[in-house]
Amino acid sequence: MTYCLGIMSYQGLVLASDSRSNSGFDQVSVCRKMHTFVLPGERVFVLVSSGSLSVTQSVITQLRIDFERGDGLAKAESMYRAARVVGDTIRRVADIDRAALERDKIPFNVNIILGGQIKGEQSNLYLIYPQGNPLRATKDSPYLQIGEVKYGRPILDRGLDFNNTTLDQAAKYAVLSLDSTMRSNVTVGPPIDLLLYYEDELIIRQHRRLKENDPDLLEIHAGWETSLRKIVSDMPSIRFGTDITGE
C-alpha cells in the first residue's frame, strides 16, 4: 500500500510520499515514489505515485526518456498540458500492458499526483487517474491524496486553508497526515520524502528524506500524541442525563 499527498498554499506546494512497497506481509521493500523533472529557471515538476509498482515504474521511465530528449514534460506549454502529458503516457503504457495484466486478473492500477510550475504561470497541482484524465486541486480544496487516504485526511480537512497556511505549516500537516496513516496502517511506512516548492523559484531547494528514526520525525510523532491527549483532557466533560428511554 502507499500514501502520497500534495498540498497547495499561497506560498507554493508541498508534496510528500511514503516509501513502502508490499506484496503480502512477508514481502516488504523500500521504493522511492517521488520523482522530479527540472529545467532550472524554466519549469519544475514533482510526481508522486501509487499503484502497481511495475506500472508506475514504466510510466516514470517513459516520462524520463521523453523529458531528457526535450519532449513530453520538457515542452508542455502549461501545467494542464503537463497533466495531459502524464495521462497520455499512462495510456501508452496501458496499451502495452493492460490486456496481459487483466488476463491474469491483475488490475492496471496507477495514480499520480503532479505538482509544479512553468515559467509565466502559477504553480498547480493535479491528480491523474489510471484512465489518464486529470483532476486539479483548487483554493477551496487545496490538497490531493492517493493510496491509503482515509487515516490522513481528517487533519488536512481541519487544518489547511489556502490563503492562510504557510508552506512551513503545510509541511507539518503533511508529515502529521503521513504519521497518522503509518500509525493506523502497517502497509504505509518510512522513509518519508518531503519536498517544498516556493512559488516562482523554478528550482528545487528544499527536499528531505525522513527515515524511521529521524529525530524530527520522532519529535513530531511524540509531540502530536502528547498535544492531542492534553487537548482532550482539557476539554469540558460531556454531560449525561439519567433518562435512557429517549423520551
Phi and psi in degrees as GROMACS dihedral restraints (atoms count N, CA, C in turn):
[ dihedral_restraints ]
;  ai    aj    ak    al  type     phi  dphi    fc
    3     4     5     6     1  -143.8    20    10
    4     5     6     7     1   153.8    20    10
    6     7     8     9     1  -142.1    20    10
    7     8     9    10     1   120.9    20    10
    9    10    11    12     1  -133.0    20    10
   10    11    12    13     1   152.3    20    10
   12    13    14    15     1  -151.1    20    10
   13    14    15    16     1   158.4    20    10
   15    16    17    18     1  -132.0    20    10
   16    17    18    19     1   140.0    20    10
   18    19    20    21     1  -124.6    20    10
   19    20    21    22     1   136.7    20    10
   21    22    23    24     1  -110.0    20    10
   22    23    24    25     1   125.4    20    10
   24    25    26    27     1  -125.7    20    10
   25    26    27    28     1   163.4    20    10
   27    28    29    30     1   -61.7    20    10
   28    29    30    31     1   -17.7    20    10
   30    31    32    33     1   -94.0    20    10
   31    32    33    34     1   -12.7    20    10
   33    34    35    36     1   148.5    20    10
   34    35    36    37     1  -140.9    20    10
   36    37    38    39     1  -131.5    20    10
   37    38    39    40     1   149.1    20    10
   39    40    41    42     1  -124.5    20    10
   40    41    42    43     1   131.9    20    10
   42    43    44    45     1  -127.3    20    10
   43    44    45    46     1   142.2    20    10
   45    46    47    48     1  -146.9    20    10
   46    47    48    49     1   150.1    20    10
   48    49    50    51     1  -152.2    20    10
   49    50    51    52     1   150.8    20    10
   51    52    53    54     1   -84.5    20    10
   52    53    54    55     1  -175.4    20    10
   54    55    56    57     1  -136.7    20    10
   55    56    57    58     1    20.2    20    10
   57    58    59    60     1   -94.8    20    10
   58    59    60    61     1   133.2    20    10
   60    61    62    63     1  -121.1    20    10
   61    62    63    64     1   129.5    20    10
   63    64    65    66     1  -122.0    20    10
   64    65    66    67     1   137.4    20    10
   66    67    68    69     1  -130.4    20    10
   67    68    69    70     1    60.2    20    10
   69    70    71    72     1    98.0    20    10
   70    71    72    73     1   165.9    20    10
   72    73    74    75     1   -68.5    20    10
   73    74    75    76     1   -21.2    20    10
   75    76    77    78     1  -100.0    20    10
   76    77    78    79     1     8.9    20    10
   78    79    80    81     1  -139.1    20    10
   79    80    81    82     1    88.1    20    10
   81    82    83    84     1  -118.7    20    10
   82    83    84    85     1   132.6    20    10
   84    85    86    87     1  -139.0    20    10
   85    86    87    88     1   169.3    20    10
   87    88    89    90     1  -104.5    20    10
   88    89    90    91     1   130.8    20    10
   90    91    92    93     1  -144.7    20    10
   91    92    93    94     1   127.9    20    10
   93    94    95    96     1   -68.4    20    10
   94    95    96    97     1   132.2    20    10
   96    97    98    99     1  -115.6    20    10
   97    98    99   100     1     2.8    20    10
   99   100   101   102     1  -110.6    20    10
  100   101   102   103     1   132.8    20    10
  102   103   104   105     1  -137.2    20    10
  103   104   105   106     1   138.6    20    10
  105   106   107   108     1  -117.9    20    10
  106   107   108   109     1   145.1    20    10
  108   109   110   111     1  -133.0    20    10
  109   110   111   112     1   111.6    20    10
  111   112   113   114     1  -132.9    20    10
  112   113   114   115     1   131.0    20    10
  114   115   116   117     1  -116.6    20    10
  115   116   117   118     1    98.9    20    10
  117   118   119   120     1   -53.5    20    10
  118   119   120   121     1   133.3    20    10
  120   121   122   123     1    81.6    20    10
  121   122   123   124     1    -7.2    20    10
  123   124   125   126     1  -121.6    20    10
  124   125   126   127     1   -47.9    20    10
  126   127   128   129     1  -161.5    20    10
  127   128   129   130     1   147.1    20    10
  129   130   131   132     1  -135.4    20    10
  130   131   132   133     1   129.2    20    10
  132   133   134   135     1  -129.0    20    10
  133   134   135   136     1   136.8    20    10
  135   136   137   138     1  -126.2    20    10
  136   137   138   139     1   128.1    20    10
  138   139   140   141     1  -119.2    20    10
  139   140   141   142     1   135.1    20    10
  141   142   143   144     1  -122.2    20    10
  142   143   144   145     1   144.4    20    10
  144   145   146   147     1  -134.5    20    10
  145   146   147   148     1   151.1    20    10
  147   148   149   150     1  -137.3    20    10
  148   149   150   151     1   162.8    20    10
  150   151   152   153     1   118.0    20    10
  151   152   153   154     1  -159.8    20    10
  153   154   155   156     1   -61.0    20    10
  154   155   156   157     1   125.7    20    10
  156   157   158   159     1   -61.7    20    10
  157   158   159   160     1   -40.4    20    10
  159   160   161   162     1   -64.9    20    10
  160   161   162   163     1   -38.1    20    10
  162   163   164   165     1   -69.6    20    10
  163   164   165   166     1   -47.1    20    10
  165   166   167   168     1   -63.3    20    10
  166   167   168   169     1   -37.9    20    10
  168   169   170   171     1   -63.4    20    10
  169   170   171   172     1   -39.2    20    10
  171   172   173   174     1   -64.6    20    10
  172   173   174   175     1   -42.1    20    10
  174   175   176   177     1   -64.4    20    10
  175   176   177   178     1   -48.5    20    10
  177   178   179   180     1   -63.1    20    10
  178   179   180   181     1   -40.8    20    10
  180   181   182   183     1   -62.0    20    10
  181   182   183   184     1   -43.9    20    10
  183   184   185   186     1   -66.5    20    10
  184   185   186   187     1   -40.1    20    10
  186   187   188   189     1   -60.8    20    10
  187   188   189   190     1   -39.9    20    10
  189   190   191   192     1   -67.0    20    10
  190   191   192   193     1   -42.4    20    10
  192   193   194   195     1   -59.9    20    10
  193   194   195   196     1   -47.4    20    10
  195   196   197   198     1   -64.3    20    10
  196   197   198   199     1   -42.5    20    10
  198   199   200   201     1   -62.3    20    10
  199   200   201   202     1   -43.4    20    10
  201   202   203   204     1   -71.2    20    10
  202   203   204   205     1   -17.6    20    10
  204   205   206   207     1  -101.7    20    10
  205   206   207   208     1    13.5    20    10
  207   208   209   210     1    82.0    20    10
  208   209   210   211     1    19.9    20    10
  210   211   212   213     1  -116.3    20    10
  211   212   213   214     1  -177.8    20    10
  213   214   215   216     1    59.9    20    10
  214   215   216   217     1  -122.6    20    10
  216   217   218   219     1   -61.9    20    10
  217   218   219   220     1   -23.7    20    10
  219   220   221   222     1   -70.0    20    10
  220   221   222   223     1   -20.4    20    10
  222   223   224   225     1  -126.4    20    10
  223   224   225   226     1     7.4    20    10
  225   226   227   228     1   -60.3    20    10
  226   227   228   229     1   133.0    20    10
  228   229   230   231     1   -87.6    20    10
  229   230   231   232     1    -6.3    20    10
  231   232   233   234     1  -156.0    20    10
  232   233   234   235     1   164.8    20    10
  234   235   236   237     1   -64.1    20    10
  235   236   237   238     1   -35.2    20    10
  237   238   239   240     1   -61.9    20    10
  238   239   240   241     1   -45.2    20    10
  240   241   242   243     1   -64.3    20    10
  241   242   243   244     1   -34.8    20    10
  243   244   245   246     1   -62.6    20    10
  244   245   246   247     1   -41.9    20    10
  246   247   248   249     1   -62.4    20    10
  247   248   249   250     1   -38.3    20    10
  249   250   251   252     1   -67.5    20    10
  250   251   252   253     1   -34.5    20    10
  252   253   254   255     1   -61.5    20    10
  253   254   255   256     1   -45.0    20    10
  255   256   257   258     1   -61.7    20    10
  256   257   258   259     1   -44.1    20    10
  258   259   260   261     1   -61.8    20    10
  259   260   261   262     1   -41.8    20    10
  261   262   263   264     1   -62.5    20    10
  262   263   264   265     1   -37.8    20    10
  264   265   266   267     1   -67.8    20    10
  265   266   267   268     1   -39.0    20    10
  267   268   269   270     1   -59.2    20    10
  268   269   270   271     1   -42.9    20    10
  270   271   272   273     1   -67.4    20    10
  271   272   273   274     1   -34.1    20    10
  273   274   275   276     1   -63.5    20    10
  274   275   276   277     1   -43.9    20    10
  276   277   278   279     1   -66.7    20    10
  277   278   279   280     1   -37.1    20    10
  279   280   281   282     1   -61.8    20    10
  280   281   282   283     1   -39.2    20    10
  282   283   284   285     1   -60.9    20    10
  283   284   285   286     1   -29.9    20    10
  285   286   287   288     1   -84.6    20    10
  286   287   288   289     1   -42.6    20    10
  288   289   290   291     1  -111.5    20    10
  289   290   291   292     1   -22.1    20    10
  291   292   293   294     1   -59.4    20    10
  292   293   294   295     1   -48.0    20    10
  294   295   296   297     1   -60.2    20    10
  295   296   297   298     1   -43.8    20    10
  297   298   299   300     1   -66.2    20    10
  298   299   300   301     1   -40.2    20    10
  300   301   302   303     1   -64.1    20    10
  301   302   303   304     1   -49.2    20    10
  303   304   305   306     1   -70.3    20    10
  304   305   306   307     1   -24.0    20    10
  306   307   308   309     1   -62.0    20    10
  307   308   309   310     1   -31.8    20    10
  309   310   311   312     1  -100.4    20    10
  310   311   312   313     1    21.0    20    10
  312   313   314   315     1    62.2    20    10
  313   314   315   316     1    31.1    20    10
  315   316   317   318     1  -108.3    20    10
  316   317   318   319     1   119.4    20    10
  318   319   320   321     1   -70.2    20    10
  319   320   321   322     1   146.0    20    10
  321   322   323   324     1   -81.4    20    10
  322   323   324   325     1   106.1    20    10
  324   325   326   327     1  -130.7    20    10
  325   326   327   328     1   114.6    20    10
  327   328   329   330     1  -154.5    20    10
  328   329   330   331     1   130.7    20    10
  330   331   332   333     1  -130.2    20    10
  331   332   333   334     1   136.6    20    10
  333   334   335   336     1  -132.3    20    10
  334   335   336   337     1   133.1    20    10
  336   337   338   339     1   -99.4    20    10
  337   338   339   340     1   127.5    20    10
  339   340   341   342     1  -113.6    20    10
  340   341   342   343     1   121.9    20    10
  342   343   344   345     1  -124.9    20    10
  343   344   345   346     1   150.7    20    10
  345   346   347   348     1   160.9    20    10
  346   347   348   349     1  -166.9    20    10
  348   349   350   351     1  -153.2    20    10
  349   350   351   352     1   142.0    20    10
  351   352   353   354     1  -112.3    20    10
  352   353   354   355     1   136.3    20    10
  354   355   356   357     1   -52.4    20    10
  355   356   357   358     1   130.2    20    10
  357   358   359   360     1   102.6    20    10
  358   359   360   361     1   -10.5    20    10
  360   361   362   363     1  -137.1    20    10
  361   362   363   364     1   167.9    20    10
  363   364   365   366     1   -74.4    20    10
  364   365   366   367     1   157.9    20    10
  366   367   368   369     1   -65.2    20    10
  367   368   369   370     1   157.4    20    10
  369   370   371   372     1  -154.3    20    10
  370   371   372   373     1   168.6    20    10
  372   373   374   375     1  -139.2    20    10
  373   374   375   376     1   127.3    20    10
  375   376   377   378     1  -130.9    20    10
  376   377   378   379     1   148.1    20    10
  378   379   380   381     1  -109.5    20    10
  379   380   381   382     1   125.7    20    10
  381   382   383   384     1  -111.5    20    10
  382   383   384   385     1   126.0    20    10
  384   385   386   387     1   -85.6    20    10
  385   386   387   388     1   169.8    20    10
  387   388   389   390     1   -59.7    20    10
  388   389   390   391     1   -24.7    20    10
  390   391   392   393     1   -79.7    20    10
  391   392   393   394     1   -10.6    20    10
  393   394   395   396     1    97.9    20    10
  394   395   396   397     1    -2.1    20    10
  396   397   398   399     1   -87.3    20    10
  397   398   399   400     1   143.5    20    10
  399   400   401   402     1  -101.3    20    10
  400   401   402   403     1   151.7    20    10
  402   403   404   405     1  -125.9    20    10
  403   404   405   406     1   130.9    20    10
  405   406   407   408     1   -99.2    20    10
  406   407   408   409     1   138.4    20    10
  408   409   410   411     1   -70.1    20    10
  409   410   411   412     1   155.8    20    10
  411   412   413   414     1  -130.1    20    10
  412   413   414   415     1   169.9    20    10
  414   415   416   417     1   -63.7    20    10
  415   416   417   418     1   -31.6    20    10
  417   418   419   420     1   -75.9    20    10
  418   419   420   421     1   -30.1    20    10
  420   421   422   423     1  -128.7    20    10
  421   422   423   424     1    79.6    20    10
  423   424   425   426     1   -87.4    20    10
  424   425   426   427     1    25.7    20    10
  426   427   428   429     1  -146.8    20    10
  427   428   429   430     1   157.9    20    10
  429   430   431   432     1  -134.3    20    10
  430   431   432   433     1   145.5    20    10
  432   433   434   435     1  -131.6    20    10
  433   434   435   436     1   152.5    20    10
  435   436   437   438     1  -140.9    20    10
  436   437   438   439     1   155.3    20    10
  438   439   440   441     1    88.8    20    10
  439   440   441   442     1  -136.8    20    10
  441   442   443   444     1   -83.3    20    10
  442   443   444   445     1    86.0    20    10
  444   445   446   447     1   -91.8    20    10
  445   446   447   448     1   -20.7    20    10
  447   448   449   450     1   -70.1    20    10
  448   449   450   451     1   -34.8    20    10
  450   451   452   453     1   -73.1    20    10
  451   452   453   454     1   -31.2    20    10
  453   454   455   456     1   -94.8    20    10
  454   455   456   457     1    -1.0    20    10
  456   457   458   459     1   -75.7    20    10
  457   458   459   460     1   -42.0    20    10
  459   460   461   462     1   -56.4    20    10
  460   461   462   463     1   -41.1    20    10
  462   463   464   465     1   -64.3    20    10
  463   464   465   466     1   -34.1    20    10
  465   466   467   468     1   -71.8    20    10
  466   467   468   469     1   -42.8    20    10
  468   469   470   471     1   -61.9    20    10
  469   470   471   472     1   -39.5    20    10
  471   472   473   474     1   -79.9    20    10
  472   473   474   475     1   -29.2    20    10
  474   475   476   477     1  -104.0    20    10
  475   476   477   478     1   -32.5    20    10
  477   478   479   480     1   -80.9    20    10
  478   479   480   481     1   138.9    20    10
  480   481   482   483     1  -146.0    20    10
  481   482   483   484     1   113.2    20    10
  483   484   485   486     1   -51.1    20    10
  484   485   486   487     1   -43.7    20    10
  486   487   488   489     1   -80.6    20    10
  487   488   489   490     1   -13.8    20    10
  489   490   491   492     1  -126.3    20    10
  490   491   492   493     1   -14.6    20    10
  492   493   494   495     1   -85.5    20    10
  493   494   495   496     1   119.0    20    10
  495   496   497   498     1   -73.3    20    10
  496   497   498   499     1   166.9    20    10
  498   499   500   501     1   -67.0    20    10
  499   500   501   502     1   -36.4    20    10
  501   502   503   504     1   -62.4    20    10
  502   503   504   505     1   -43.2    20    10
  504   505   506   507     1   -66.2    20    10
  505   506   507   508     1   -40.9    20    10
  507   508   509   510     1   -60.8    20    10
  508   509   510   511     1   -36.9    20    10
  510   511   512   513     1   -63.2    20    10
  511   512   513   514     1   -39.6    20    10
  513   514   515   516     1   -65.4    20    10
  514   515   516   517     1   -42.7    20    10
  516   517   518   519     1   -60.6    20    10
  517   518   519   520     1   -39.8    20    10
  519   520   521   522     1   -62.1    20    10
  520   521   522   523     1   -45.2    20    10
  522   523   524   525     1   -66.7    20    10
  523   524   525   526     1   -40.9    20    10
  525   526   527   528     1   -63.1    20    10
  526   527   528   529     1   -38.9    20    10
  528   529   530   531     1   -63.6    20    10
  529   530   531   532     1   -43.4    20    10
  531   532   533   534     1   -67.6    20    10
  532   533   534   535     1   -40.9    20    10
  534   535   536   537     1   -62.1    20    10
  535   536   537   538     1   -41.9    20    10
  537   538   539   540     1   -62.1    20    10
  538   539   540   541     1   -38.5    20    10
  540   541   542   543     1   -69.0    20    10
  541   542   543   544     1   -44.2    20    10
  543   544   545   546     1   -64.9    20    10
  544   545   546   547     1   -32.3    20    10
  546   547   548   549     1   -66.2    20    10
  547   548   549   550     1   -31.3    20    10
  549   550   551   552     1  -105.6    20    10
  550   551   552   553     1   -11.1    20    10
  552   553   554   555     1  -142.8    20    10
  553   554   555   556     1   112.5    20    10
  555   556   557   558     1   -72.1    20    10
  556   557   558   559     1   -11.6    20    10
  558   559   560   561     1   -82.8    20    10
  559   560   561   562     1    -2.6    20    10
  561   562   563   564     1  -113.0    20    10
  562   563   564   565     1   128.4    20    10
  564   565   566   567     1  -157.2    20    10
  565   566   567   568     1   167.6    20    10
  567   568   569   570     1   -71.4    20    10
  568   569   570   571     1   169.6    20    10
  570   571   572   573     1   -67.6    20    10
  571   572   573   574     1   152.4    20    10
  573   574   575   576     1  -100.7    20    10
  574   575   576   577     1   127.0    20    10
  576   577   578   579     1   -93.7    20    10
  577   578   579   580     1   125.9    20    10
  579   580   581   582     1  -127.5    20    10
  580   581   582   583     1   125.9    20    10
  582   583   584   585     1  -131.8    20    10
  583   584   585   586     1   132.2    20    10
  585   586   587   588     1  -112.4    20    10
  586   587   588   589     1   132.0    20    10
  588   589   590   591     1  -123.9    20    10
  589   590   591   592     1   117.0    20    10
  591   592   593   594     1   -87.1    20    10
  592   593   594   595     1   136.5    20    10
  594   595   596   597     1   -49.4    20    10
  595   596   597   598     1   131.4    20    10
  597   598   599   600     1    72.5    20    10
  598   599   600   601     1     6.0    20    10
  600   601   602   603     1   -73.3    20    10
  601   602   603   604     1   -34.4    20    10
  603   604   605   606     1    54.4    20    10
  604   605   606   607     1    34.1    20    10
  606   607   608   609     1  -160.3    20    10
  607   608   609   610     1   155.1    20    10
  609   610   611   612     1   -95.6    20    10
  610   611   612   613     1   119.4    20    10
  612   613   614   615     1  -113.5    20    10
  613   614   615   616     1   -23.9    20    10
  615   616   617   618     1  -127.2    20    10
  616   617   618   619     1   105.5    20    10
  618   619   620   621     1  -140.4    20    10
  619   620   621   622     1   139.7    20    10
  621   622   623   624     1  -143.4    20    10
  622   623   624   625     1   144.2    20    10
  624   625   626   627     1  -113.0    20    10
  625   626   627   628     1   111.5    20    10
  627   628   629   630     1   -95.8    20    10
  628   629   630   631     1   110.7    20    10
  630   631   632   633     1   -82.7    20    10
  631   632   633   634     1   171.8    20    10
  633   634   635   636     1   -55.6    20    10
  634   635   636   637     1   -38.6    20    10
  636   637   638   639     1  -103.4    20    10
  637   638   639   640     1    21.1    20    10
  639   640   641   642     1   -62.4    20    10
  640   641   642   643     1   128.3    20    10
  642   643   644   645     1   -57.4    20    10
  643   644   645   646     1   -38.3    20    10
  645   646   647   648     1   -67.5    20    10
  646   647   648   649     1   -40.5    20    10
  648   649   650   651     1   -64.8    20    10
  649   650   651   652     1   -42.8    20    10
  651   652   653   654     1   -64.8    20    10
  652   653   654   655     1   -37.5    20    10
  654   655   656   657     1   -67.3    20    10
  655   656   657   658     1   -42.5    20    10
  657   658   659   660     1   -63.4    20    10
  658   659   660   661     1   -44.3    20    10
  660   661   662   663     1   -58.7    20    10
  661   662   663   664     1   -50.5    20    10
  663   664   665   666     1   -67.3    20    10
  664   665   666   667     1   -41.6    20    10
  666   667   668   669     1   -64.0    20    10
  667   668   669   670     1   -38.9    20    10
  669   670   671   672     1   -66.1    20    10
  670   671   672   673     1   -45.5    20    10
  672   673   674   675     1   -65.0    20    10
  673   674   675   676     1   -43.1    20    10
  675   676   677   678     1   -63.8    20    10
  676   677   678   679     1   -44.6    20    10
  678   679   680   681     1   -65.6    20    10
  679   680   681   682     1   -40.0    20    10
  681   682   683   684     1   -63.1    20    10
  682   683   684   685     1   -44.7    20    10
  684   685   686   687     1   -64.1    20    10
  685   686   687   688     1   -37.5    20    10
  687   688   689   690     1   -67.8    20    10
  688   689   690   691     1   -42.0    20    10
  690   691   692   693     1   -61.2    20    10
  691   692   693   694     1   -44.4    20    10
  693   694   695   696     1   -64.0    20    10
  694   695   696   697     1   -41.4    20    10
  696   697   698   699     1   -63.9    20    10
  697   698   699   700     1   -35.3    20    10
  699   700   701   702     1   -82.4    20    10
  700   701   702   703     1   -13.3    20    10
  702   703   704   705     1   -69.6    20    10
  703   704   705   706     1   151.0    20    10
  705   706   707   708     1   -59.9    20    10
  706   707   708   709     1   146.9    20    10
  708   709   710   711     1   -67.8    20    10
  709   710   711   712     1   150.7    20    10
  711   712   713   714     1   -78.3    20    10
  712   713   714   715     1   130.5    20    10
  714   715   716   717     1   -88.0    20    10
  715   716   717   718     1   133.1    20    10
  717   718   719   720     1  -119.3    20    10
  718   719   720   721     1   141.3    20    10
  720   721   722   723     1   -92.1    20    10
  721   722   723   724     1  -177.5    20    10
  723   724   725   726     1  -102.5    20    10
  724   725   726   727     1    -9.5    20    10
  726   727   728   729     1   -86.3    20    10
  727   728   729   730     1   116.4    20    10
  729   730   731   732     1  -107.8    20    10
  730   731   732   733     1    11.4    20    10
  732   733   734   735     1   -85.4    20    10
  733   734   735   736     1   -15.4    20    10
  735   736   737   738     1    78.7    20    10
  736   737   738   739     1    11.4    20    10
